[in-house]
Structure formats: structure tokens, C-alpha cells
Amino acid sequence: MPISPWRPLNPDGGDHYLFFERRFRYVVEDPEHAWRRVWIPTVIACPVCEADTGLRLAYKTGTDAVVEAACPVGHTWVEPRVDVSQWMAYCRFRAGWQELDWLWLTEAGFGEEPPPPIDYVKEIREGAVEVAKYGRRKAKTKLRREVRKAKKQAGKRLRNEAMRPVAALLRTAWAMQAGGVEPVKTSRRRPAEPKPPKTPPVSAYRKAYGVQAPKKGPNCLVCEDTGRITAPGISIPCIECAGPAAVLAAAERRAERARQGKGERRTSTTTRNK
């Protein structure tokens, strides 16, 4: 039965399916080592087309008896050389499970071949070459742009100088055809937008209609600008007005300076100078 390429890996559900871009290896015990176990990783290939990359291996718990394999061309075969328990352990490892009892399996070489080592020196060298090429391309492009701009400006000036007599001749012919009247030069500027009319102030309306301005009320609503709050048997200075409030504040400042002795020092200094 062909293996579906959309078959997911689900060890919890009993579906053990994996796709390998690189070569897949199973392990075989080396018979030459009797005193310790040595595993030999062996590569699996398609028995028909001998393809060893792009293989798909699958095993369904409770349904399949052995591991099935398929190549990219579509050949499907049964692979008894892959142990079912080892295959299930490897699938659990690929699914993210951490099983210490099966760490020896991956260390022995079971599974997909690791990617080739990265030559960092080569990568850095190739990156530097690419950066240098990119910088040279940018510099050449900028130089070509500047040359084209200079040539375009020079050509425009030459055309203007060459067409100046022709323009003068055309203007003369136009003036002769119009009866000796020079054509009116039109401005390229946009006409100014008309400004909206200004609204006169309220005082202008009041003056035009002869209406008197309203009288201004007192600044202090407590004492009505008298400076004192009066009532039957009461006459005290108002502290809400600007004038009395400023006087009281100045008196408080003078009293504070007198308490601190600053006024006495100033007085003694003034007396000494006299």
C-alpha cells in the first residue's frame, strides 16, 4: 500500500511516519567485536531505482507488522532490516520525547544522516566577496547616474542655446501677425486665492448702532473695590482684593524678616554707613 505524503507523525496515536531528505541509516551489530557491542550504520536504498535520499518510512501500531518504505519515484517495499522497536523509539525522539534508555540508538548512528559540517572560513570568505561585489555594483550605478545627469543637463543647455534664435524668430513672426503687439508673457505661478472678508469687531457694530458699552463691574465682589468689609458693627480690611492682599503679604514678609533678625542686620549696616 503506498504511503501518503501527508501522513503526520503521531507517536501517541500509534502513527510513526517520517520523511528524510538525506540518507537514512539503520544499525547492525558488528560480529567481530565479541567483548563489547559495536554498531555499524548501514544506508537504506530503493531496491528498484537505488535511490537513497527522499525516502519515506512508516509504521502503524496494531495494523502493520513491519516498517514500510517508499522512494521519491513511487516504489514501495517492506523493510524488515529496520527493527520496529528501534524505529518507534527514533520516532518518539523526533517528536520531542526524552528517553534515556534509547540515547545509545542515535549515538550509534541510527536515523537520518547529520548535515555536512559548515565551513565558517569559506562562508565568511564568500560573504566578504558578495559584499564587495555589492559595493562595486552600487558604486558603478551611482557613477552612471551622475554621468547621465551631467550629460542630460549639458544637452539641455545646448538645445536651449541652439533654439534661442528660432524662438526669437517665432516671437517676431507672431508680433508681425498680431499687428506689432508683443505677446503677453503669462506667469507660471498660480493665482492667489481671494482672502475672505474680515469680520469687524463688536465695538464697530456698537459704534455704528449707537449702543453704549456695558459698564464694567467691580474687580472684587467681596468689598466692591472699597478695600474694607463693612457690616453693622464690623469694619475689617478685605484680603481678597489685589491691593490689600499684597499689603498683607508684604507685612507678613517684613514680620518674618524681623523675627529672623535680617531687618536688624540691615538697620545696623545702614547706621554704620552713616
Secondary structure, DSSP 8 states (H G I E B T S, - for coil): ----TT---BTTTTEEEEE-SS-EEEEEE-TT-SSS--EEEEE---TTT---SS-EEEEETTT-SSEEEE-TTS-EEEETTS-HHHHHHHHHHHTT---GGGHHHHHHT-EE-------HHHHHHHHHHHHHHHHHHHHHHHHHHHHHHHHHHHHHHHHHHHHHHHHHHHHHHHHHHTTS--------S------------HHHHHHHHT--------S-TTTTTSSEEEETTEEEE-SSSHHHHHHHHHHHHHHHHHHHTHHHHHHHHHHHH-
